[in-house]
Amino acid sequence: MSADPNYIPQLYGRSKGHALRARHQRLMDELLPRVSTPDPQAGAIDLGALFPQASQFALEVGFGGGEHLAWQAAHAPDTGFIGAEPFINGVAKLLTLIDEQGLGNIRVLHGDARPLIDALPPARLSRIFVLHPDPWPKKRHYKRRMISPWFFQRAARLLKPGGSLRVASDIPDYVRWTLMHARRAEGFEWTAERAADWKERPADWPRTRYEAKAVREGRAPAYLEFRRI
Ligand SMILES: C[S@@+](CC[C@H](N)C(=O)[O-])C[C@H]1O[C@@H](n2cnc3c(N)ncnc32)[C@H](O)[C@@H]1O
């Protein structure tokens, strides 16, 4: 990881899968422009203007198919949720959920979360979610990992005191990696007091399809929560 605080790592991983179905394409053409965040490259993002009705704000980085984000948004209608995801098929799935459930409190960035993270104002978010970030298991790819000193520094800037950062992973090395960086980071404490606090899925932490597959394949997820102090 570069020492330059303005450094944004390159985006890795896939951004396209199978061709979009007609319905997904229509949602990308018609709904996405209405629920997109402003372009983060164009300057600071005003959360109050983006969510005039919201009293709190939250961010999900890499929402995959959007199941978790849609669930959280449906259960916290006073919170404005921003989700960032570069994978077009995932964005189309979230748009389907927004459309079907009539969710008015989600804004979407189809792209890399990191420029967005730098465009958000300090100390305004109550919650940040990073669920099952791409593990990049090879040592020479560690610098591609989302959880990093860069990320903890930004999360500390974005969260209000008492705000929470949730990270899930089903890869033991990534769990250790996250805990190591959390310990080294300034401004966070791990909320777990006993093993069950991170081994058992909290009731307000719905399972995504990705996680269900991990469990089916015999991998146990860890549910890590860090409080901004
Ligand atoms: C293993 S998937 C997990 C998806 C979802 N969070 C879940 O639990 O089902 C990791 C996701 O992170 C996304 N991702 C990777 N790099 C990203 C970045 N720089 N910004 C935002 N999302 C990113 C990927 O496209 C992928 O959808």
Ligand as a Chemical Component Dictionary entry (heavy atoms), coordinates in Angstrom:
data_LIG
# 
_chem_comp.id                   LIG 
_chem_comp.type                 NON-POLYMER 
_chem_comp.pdbx_formal_charge   0 
_chem_comp.three_letter_code    LIG 
# 
loop_
_chem_comp_atom.comp_id 
_chem_comp_atom.atom_id 
_chem_comp_atom.alt_atom_id 
_chem_comp_atom.type_symbol 
_chem_comp_atom.charge 
_chem_comp_atom.model_Cartn_x 
_chem_comp_atom.model_Cartn_y 
_chem_comp_atom.model_Cartn_z 
_chem_comp_atom.pdbx_ordinal 
LIG C1  C1  C 0  -17.091 -11.714 -2.761 1  
LIG S1  S1  S 1  -18.147 -10.480 -3.323 2  
LIG C2  C2  C 0  -19.250 -10.209 -1.961 3  
LIG C3  C3  C 0  -20.471 -9.465  -2.354 4  
LIG C4  C4  C 0  -21.451 -9.093  -1.220 5  
LIG N1  N1  N 0  -20.856 -8.158  -0.288 6  
LIG C5  C5  C 0  -21.958 -10.318 -0.509 7  
LIG O1  O1  O 0  -21.588 -10.551 0.650  8  
LIG O2  O2  O -1 -22.737 -11.062 -1.115 9  
LIG C6  C6  C 0  -17.101 -9.031  -3.262 10 
LIG C7  C7  C 0  -17.705 -7.849  -3.962 11 
LIG O3  O3  O 0  -16.872 -6.694  -3.835 12 
LIG C8  C8  C 0  -16.941 -5.965  -5.036 13 
LIG N2  N2  N 0  -15.782 -5.060  -5.132 14 
LIG C9  C9  C 0  -14.508 -5.378  -5.435 15 
LIG N3  N3  N 0  -13.738 -4.281  -5.473 16 
LIG C10 C10 C 0  -14.557 -3.230  -5.170 17 
LIG C11 C11 C 0  -14.358 -1.826  -5.074 18 
LIG N4  N4  N 0  -13.168 -1.269  -5.263 19 
LIG N5  N5  N 0  -15.423 -1.040  -4.764 20 
LIG C12 C12 C 0  -16.641 -1.591  -4.554 21 
LIG N6  N6  N 0  -16.882 -2.918  -4.636 22 
LIG C13 C13 C 0  -15.859 -3.721  -4.939 23 
LIG C14 C14 C 0  -16.957 -7.055  -6.094 24 
LIG O4  O4  O 0  -17.420 -6.603  -7.348 25 
LIG C15 C15 C 0  -17.880 -8.086  -5.457 26 
LIG O5  O5  O 0  -19.232 -7.869  -5.801 27 
# 
loop_
_chem_comp_bond.comp_id 
_chem_comp_bond.atom_id_1 
_chem_comp_bond.atom_id_2 
_chem_comp_bond.value_order 
_chem_comp_bond.pdbx_ordinal 
LIG C1  S1  SING 1  
LIG S1  C2  SING 2  
LIG S1  C6  SING 3  
LIG C2  C3  SING 4  
LIG C3  C4  SING 5  
LIG C4  N1  SING 6  
LIG C4  C5  SING 7  
LIG C5  O1  DOUB 8  
LIG C5  O2  SING 9  
LIG C6  C7  SING 10 
LIG C7  O3  SING 11 
LIG C7  C15 SING 12 
LIG O3  C8  SING 13 
LIG C8  N2  SING 14 
LIG C8  C14 SING 15 
LIG N2  C9  SING 16 
LIG N2  C13 SING 17 
LIG C9  N3  DOUB 18 
LIG N3  C10 SING 19 
LIG C10 C11 SING 20 
LIG C10 C13 DOUB 21 
LIG C11 N4  SING 22 
LIG C11 N5  DOUB 23 
LIG N5  C12 SING 24 
LIG C12 N6  DOUB 25 
LIG N6  C13 SING 26 
LIG C14 O4  SING 27 
LIG C14 C15 SING 28 
LIG C15 O5  SING 29 
# 
